[in-house]
């Protein structure tokens, strides 16, 4: 006996399961980004030579920043950036030195590079400059420092790990390089070379006011 009202028949199953349509990628849709990589240390992203966006933006404003211990790679990059700034304009190059340390060879390389720059270089010291790095500030066309900056005159150390049969040659070359550094500092600050050499041997420490009196900074305060 049938039911009332009659039940309608069940529709047949579709031959294939329904699929979500895949729309083609629109021209404006970006490709998926690769996973970000994390630098090995907190300072790895800001060291000179990494080509980070901040350093590039500063270079566009003719500002070159050097910070921390500079190895040969950082020195070479700084030399290249100085050459680039010199070739792209005659306006002043602002050189920011923040807690810079560099060996004797690197300091003399930077000094030679500054000598070759035709544009005026305005250097500013922040933090502490030690040893040969002081010469990088001293040879600039204009030299200024923060109120709490410190300059330490210190004689560079001789290189280590020199083979025994080359020790004397390295010692002679080191002495010549140290003398070059002392002469450049003496010329920059208007003092006798022997006085500068003695102050470097003693590791004399100068605050901003003392460095200005010594001749390592300009007498006039930088314009704000």
C-alpha positions in Angstrom: 0.0 0.0 0.0 1.6 3.3 -1.0 2.1 6.4 1.1 0.2 9.6 0.7 1.2 12.0 -0.5 3.7 10.1 -2.6 7.4 10.7 -2.0 9.2 12.2 -5.1 12.0 10.1 -6.5 15.7 10.9 -5.4 17.7 12.7 -8.1 20.6 10.6 -9.5 24.1 11.3 -8.2 26.4 13.4 -10.4 28.9 11.5 -12.5 31.8 13.4 -10.9 32.3 15.1 -7.5 31.9 18.9 -7.7 35.2 20.8 -8.1 36.0 24.4 -7.1 36.9 26.3 -10.2 40.6 27.5 -10.3 40.7 31.0 -11.6 43.8 32.1 -13.5 46.3 34.4 -11.6 45.6 38.0 -12.3 48.5 40.1 -13.6 48.5 42.2 -10.4 48.6 39.3 -8.0 52.2 39.0 -6.6 54.1 35.8 -6.5 54.4 34.2 -3.0 57.2 35.7 -1.0 60.1 33.4 0.0 60.5 32.9 3.7 62.5 35.6 5.4 66.0 34.8 6.6 67.1 35.9 10.1 70.6 37.4 10.4 73.0 35.4 12.5 73.5 38.3 14.9 71.7 41.5 15.9 74.4 43.6 14.2 74.6 41.6 11.0 71.9 43.7 9.4 73.6 47.1 10.0 77.2 46.5 9.5 78.7 48.5 6.6 78.9 46.3 3.6 75.6 44.6 3.8 73.8 47.0 1.4 70.9 47.6 3.8 68.2 50.0 2.8 69.1 52.6 5.5 72.7 52.9 4.3 71.5 53.3 0.7 69.0 56.0 1.7 71.8 57.9 3.6 74.1 57.6 0.6 71.4 59.3 -1.5 71.7 62.2 0.9 75.5 62.2 0.6 75.9 60.7 4.1 78.4 57.9 4.8 78.2 56.2 8.1 80.9 54.0 9.6 80.4 52.2 12.9 82.1 49.6 15.1 85.2 47.6 14.1 86.0 47.9 10.4 87.6 45.0 8.7 89.2 45.0 5.3 85.9 44.5 3.5 84.2 47.4 5.3 87.2 49.6 4.5 87.1 48.7 0.8 83.3 49.4 0.7 83.8 52.8 2.4 86.5 53.7 -0.1 84.2 52.7 -3.0 81.3 54.7 -1.5 83.5 57.8 -1.1 84.5 57.5 -4.8 80.9 57.2 -5.8 79.8 60.2 -3.8 82.7 62.2 -5.2 81.8 61.3 -8.8 78.1 62.1 -8.4 78.2 65.6 -7.1 80.3 68.5 -5.7 78.3 69.0 -2.5 79.8 68.1 0.9 80.0 64.5 2.0 78.9 64.0 5.5 81.0 61.3 7.2 79.5 59.9 10.4 82.0 58.0 12.7 80.3 56.2 15.5 82.5 54.2 17.8 84.9 53.3 15.0 87.9 51.1 15.4 90.2 50.2 12.5 93.7 48.8 12.2 96.7 50.8 10.9 96.5 49.7 7.3 92.7 50.3 7.1 93.1 53.8 8.6 95.8 54.8 6.2 93.7 53.5 3.3 90.8 55.6 4.4 93.0 58.6 4.9 94.4 58.2 1.4 90.8 57.9 0.0 89.8 61.1 1.8 92.8 62.9 0.3 91.6 61.9 -3.2 88.0 63.1 -2.7 87.5 66.4 -4.4 84.3 67.2 -2.6 84.6 68.6 0.9 84.2 66.0 3.7 82.5 67.0 6.9 83.2 64.4 9.6 81.4 64.0 12.9 82.5 61.8 15.7 80.0 60.1 18.0 81.1 57.7 20.8 84.8 56.8 21.0 87.4 56.9 18.3 90.5 54.8 19.2 94.0 54.7 17.8 94.4 55.0 14.0 90.7 55.8 13.6 91.4 59.3 15.0 93.3 60.1 11.8 90.2 59.5 9.7 88.4 62.3 11.6 91.5 64.5 11.8 92.1 64.8 8.0 88.5 65.8 7.1 87.8 69.3 5.8 85.5 70.0 8.7 85.7 68.1 12.0 83.1 68.0 14.7 82.1 65.7 17.6 79.3 65.1 20.0 79.4 66.6 23.4 80.1 63.2 24.9 82.6 61.9 22.3 86.0 60.6 23.3 89.2 60.4 21.2 92.0 58.1 22.4 95.4 58.5 20.9 97.0 55.1 20.9 100.0 53.6 19.1 98.9 50.8 16.7 99.9 47.3 17.6 102.3 45.4 15.4 100.8 42.5 13.4 101.0 39.0 14.8 101.5 35.6 13.2 104.4 36.8 11.0 106.9 34.1 10.0 110.2 34.2 11.8 112.3 35.1 8.7 110.0 38.0 7.9 109.7 39.5 11.4 112.3 42.2 10.8 110.9 43.3 7.5 107.4 43.5 9.0 108.7 45.4 12.0 110.4 48.0 9.7 107.3 48.4 7.6 105.1 48.8 10.7 107.4 51.5 12.1 107.2 53.4 8.8 103.4 53.1 8.7 103.1 54.3 12.3 105.4 57.3 11.5 103.1 58.1 8.5 100.1 58.1 10.8 101.8 60.3 13.4 102.9 62.8 10.7 99.3 63.0 9.3 97.9 63.6 12.8 100.6 66.2 13.6 99.9 68.0 10.3 96.1 68.0 11.0 96.3 69.3 14.5 99.3 71.6 14.1 101.5 70.0 16.7 105.1 68.6 16.6 105.3 65.0 15.4 107.2 64.0 18.5 104.5 65.3 20.8 101.9 63.3 18.9 104.1 60.2 19.0 104.5 60.6 22.8 100.8 61.1 23.4 100.1 57.9 21.3 102.6 55.9 23.3 100.9 57.1 26.5 97.4 56.4 25.2 96.2 59.9 25.9 92.4 60.3 26.2 90.7 63.5 25.1 87.1 64.6 25.5 85.5 66.8 22.9 86.7 70.1 24.5 90.2 68.7 24.9 90.3 67.4 21.4 89.2 70.8 20.1 92.0 72.4 22.0 94.5 69.8 20.8 93.6 70.6 17.2 91.8 67.4 16.3 88.4 69.2 16.0 87.6 72.6 14.5 87.3 75.5 16.9 83.8 76.4 15.8 80.9 74.3 16.9 79.0 72.7 14.1 75.8 74.5 12.9 72.6 73.0 14.1 
